[in-house]
Amino acid sequence: MSQIILPTQASSGLNSVQAIVDFGSLLPLEETIARVTVSAPWVTSNSVLQACIIEGQDHTDDEIACEQVTVTTGNIQPGVGFDVVMSAPNGATGKFLVSIKG
């Protein structure tokens, strides 16, 4: 599930968007992976995307650190969008807010 919030273009020419990645309500007993597809018509094959998990939704900064959640971007489709993929080696549930710039 993907939810896009506040797409913006900074004066520096960087675009930014926030997405919600939802691990659902699975039991956090083993590594889990969740992904969303973000619509971003501004993305190109040369885009360098930086993703950061930020406090909000269902998790605090402390919980994010304890759960050792990581985020990556990939599957860039120029003029269309890209995927945000999160991995939680200690398991995770609920929604995470991710900020992406590129």
C-alpha angles and dihedrals in degrees: 000000000000128000119180119206129188107346107199141173115217122215088253089067094251117133121217135192137169125220135186116229113199122203089181122214100307118145106265094228100122141014112305131193126201129180141183133190114232120207107226116158089182095064118108134187087259095051116127107207125199118197127192130180109228133193114269141079107050101341141067124212089258092054091048090053094046093049090050090222116180131192133205136173127221148132091075111194106193112238091005114061147265143249127259111207124191127191126196111189091185093045127257141206134196133024129324126197115225126190116206127191129182 
